[in-house]
Amino acid sequence: MNWPAKPRGDAHSVPQVPSKPGPAAPVASPRNVRISNGLKDFLWVLSDVKRGRLLDLGPVWQSTVGFFIERGFRVSTEDLLRSWRDFLSNIEEELRAAPVGRENGEMNPSVLADRFLEGALIYPPESFHAVLAWDIFDYLEVELMQRVVNRLYELLRPGGAVLAIFHSRPADRFHRYRIVEAQSIELLPAPPLAQHQRIFQNRELLDLFGQFRSSKSFVGRDQLREGLFLK
């Protein structure tokens, strides 16, 4: 897939937040903030969008919501990994309460994935200009993973973008993510919602997002790489 040609210039550059004069505030604890070239290009792709809509597949963070509201976006948030964890917990409760001898077809992974998506990511087609997927694809079951990509493709408008993060090695711990500046993402340690499932090879990512017309990768030194996918 070839990255589309879009002229770059000052009009489309990502604004940098100037530092304010005065004494620096004391830091209570170190923050795990990484420079994100994927976010920089994500914002560049969206720079022409007026009154856009964005879907964030992580928890609600005021910094992320405010960041995009300031840029004229309406933000919808759906914490997909938490929803999937809660869904599986409910299924286990149903099975424990079921009479002995009940068929266990509900535990078929494909059936579970279809059933989950009956109540998740329910929006009209082409509702969004952009999706923040974070690292959910590293954690989703394989039967659900492709279905989620297909659903996101349906929800994106033509020219829309997905920004995702992938681990280059098994994750040492579970993190959540929020945007703090125009090229900065903060990683926040959190209790795990799912088990890390896979390390993607390049060909696997291209196959997973094969419907998308263009893709671009950004490899970091912190064992994370970012993928930007355009519909």
C-alpha positions in Angstrom: 0.0 0.0 0.0 1.3 3.4 -0.9 1.0 6.4 1.3 -1.1 9.0 -0.5 0.5 12.2 -1.7 -0.7 15.2 0.2 1.3 18.4 -0.1 2.9 19.4 3.2 3.4 23.0 4.1 3.2 25.4 6.9 -0.6 25.5 6.5 -0.8 21.8 7.5 2.0 21.6 10.0 1.1 20.5 13.5 1.2 23.4 15.8 3.6 23.2 18.8 2.4 24.4 22.1 4.8 27.1 23.3 6.3 26.9 26.7 5.1 29.5 29.2 7.6 31.7 31.0 8.0 31.4 34.8 9.3 28.9 37.3 8.6 25.2 36.5 6.2 23.5 38.8 7.6 20.7 40.9 7.0 17.2 39.5 5.4 14.8 41.9 6.3 11.7 39.8 7.9 11.0 36.4 5.5 10.8 33.4 5.9 8.3 30.7 5.4 10.5 27.7 6.6 9.5 24.2 7.0 11.5 21.1 4.5 10.2 18.5 5.2 10.7 14.8 2.1 8.6 14.2 0.0 11.2 16.0 1.7 14.0 14.1 0.8 12.5 10.7 -2.7 11.5 12.0 -3.3 15.2 12.8 -1.9 16.2 9.5 -4.3 13.9 7.6 -7.2 15.5 9.6 -6.0 19.1 9.2 -8.5 19.8 6.4 -11.5 18.3 8.3 -14.1 20.8 9.5 -16.4 19.8 12.3 -15.1 16.3 12.3 -16.0 13.3 14.4 -13.5 11.1 16.2 -14.0 7.7 18.0 -11.6 6.9 20.9 -11.5 3.2 21.7 -9.9 3.7 25.1 -11.1 5.2 28.4 -12.3 8.8 28.7 -9.4 11.2 29.3 -10.2 14.9 29.6 -6.9 15.8 28.0 -7.7 13.7 24.9 -11.3 14.9 24.6 -10.3 18.5 25.1 -7.4 18.3 22.6 -9.8 17.3 19.8 -12.7 19.6 20.9 -10.3 22.5 20.6 -9.7 21.4 17.0 -13.5 21.3 16.2 -14.1 17.6 16.6 -17.0 15.8 18.3 -15.5 12.9 20.3 -17.2 9.6 21.1 -15.5 7.2 23.5 -16.0 3.4 23.7 -13.6 1.5 25.9 -13.5 -1.6 23.8 -11.1 -3.8 25.9 -13.1 -3.1 29.1 -16.4 -3.9 27.3 -14.9 -7.1 25.9 -13.7 -8.1 29.4 -17.1 -7.4 30.9 -18.8 -9.3 28.1 -16.7 -12.4 28.7 -17.4 -12.2 32.5 -21.1 -12.0 31.9 -20.9 -15.1 29.6 -19.1 -17.0 32.3 -21.8 -16.1 34.8 -24.5 -17.3 32.4 -22.8 -20.6 31.9 -22.3 -21.1 35.6 -26.0 -20.5 36.2 -27.1 -22.7 33.3 -28.5 -26.2 33.9 -26.1 -29.1 33.7 -25.8 -30.4 30.2 -26.5 -27.2 28.4 -24.8 -27.0 25.0 -21.7 -24.9 25.2 -22.0 -23.4 21.7 -22.0 -20.0 23.3 -18.3 -20.4 24.1 -17.4 -20.9 20.4 -15.0 -17.9 19.7 -16.7 -16.9 16.5 -20.1 -17.0 18.1 -18.8 -14.9 21.0 -17.2 -12.3 18.7 -20.5 -12.0 16.7 -22.5 -11.7 19.8 -20.2 -9.1 21.3 -20.5 -6.9 18.3 -24.2 -7.0 18.4 -23.9 -4.5 21.3 -20.5 -2.8 20.6 -19.4 -0.2 18.0 -23.0 0.5 17.1 -22.9 3.6 14.9 -24.3 4.5 11.5 -21.9 3.8 8.6 -19.4 6.5 7.8 -20.0 8.2 11.1 -16.3 9.1 11.8 -13.4 10.9 10.3 -10.9 9.3 12.6 -10.4 6.4 15.1 -7.9 6.1 18.0 -7.5 2.4 18.4 -4.4 2.5 20.7 -3.1 -1.1 21.2 -6.4 -3.0 21.3 -5.4 -5.3 18.4 -2.5 -6.8 20.4 -5.1 -7.9 23.0 -8.2 -9.0 21.1 -9.0 -12.6 20.3 -8.2 -13.5 16.7 -11.9 -14.2 15.9 -12.8 -10.7 17.2 -9.8 -8.8 15.8 -10.7 -9.0 12.1 -14.4 -8.3 12.8 -13.4 -5.1 14.7 -11.2 -3.9 11.8 -14.1 -4.6 9.4 -16.5 -2.6 11.6 -14.1 0.3 11.9 -13.8 0.4 8.1 -17.5 0.6 7.8 -17.7 3.4 10.4 -15.0 5.5 8.7 -15.8 8.1 6.1 -13.7 7.9 2.8 -10.3 9.4 3.6 -10.8 8.6 7.3 -7.8 7.4 9.4 -7.1 4.9 12.1 -4.1 5.3 14.5 -3.1 2.2 16.3 -0.1 1.0 18.4 1.6 -2.3 18.3 4.2 -3.9 20.6 7.4 -5.2 19.1 7.8 -7.6 22.0 5.4 -8.9 24.7 4.3 -6.0 26.8 5.9 -5.8 30.2 2.7 -4.4 31.7 -0.6 -3.1 30.6 -1.0 0.6 29.7 -3.6 3.1 28.8 -2.9 6.1 26.6 -3.9 9.7 26.4 -2.8 12.7 24.3 -1.1 15.5 26.1 0.2 17.6 23.2 0.2 17.7 19.5 3.0 15.1 19.2 3.0 13.6 22.7 1.2 10.5 24.1 1.3 9.6 27.8 1.4 5.9 28.8 -0.3 5.2 32.1 0.1 1.9 33.9 -3.2 0.2 34.6 -4.6 -3.1 35.8 -4.7 -5.5 32.8 -8.0 -5.9 31.1 -6.8 -8.7 28.7 -3.8 -10.9 28.1 -1.3 -9.8 25.4 -2.0 -12.1 22.4 0.5 -11.5 19.7 3.4 -9.7 18.0 2.4 -8.6 14.5 4.7 -9.1 11.6 4.5 -6.5 8.8 2.7 -8.9 6.4 0.1 -9.7 9.1 -0.7 -6.0 9.6 -1.0 -5.5 5.9 -3.4 -8.4 5.6 -5.4 -7.3 8.7 -5.9 -3.8 7.3 -6.0 -5.0 3.6 -9.3 -3.1 2.9 -7.6 0.2 3.7 -6.1 2.0 0.7 -2.9 3.2 2.4 -0.8 2.5 5.5 2.3 3.9 7.2 4.4 2.6 10.1 6.5 4.5 12.7 9.0 2.4 14.7 10.0 3.7 18.1 12.9 2.9 20.3 10.6 1.9 23.2 9.4 -1.4 21.6 6.3 0.3 20.3 5.4 1.0 16.7 2.5 3.0 15.4 0.4 2.3 12.4 -1.7 4.8 10.4 -4.3 3.4 8.1 -6.4 5.4 5.6 -9.7 4.4 4.1 
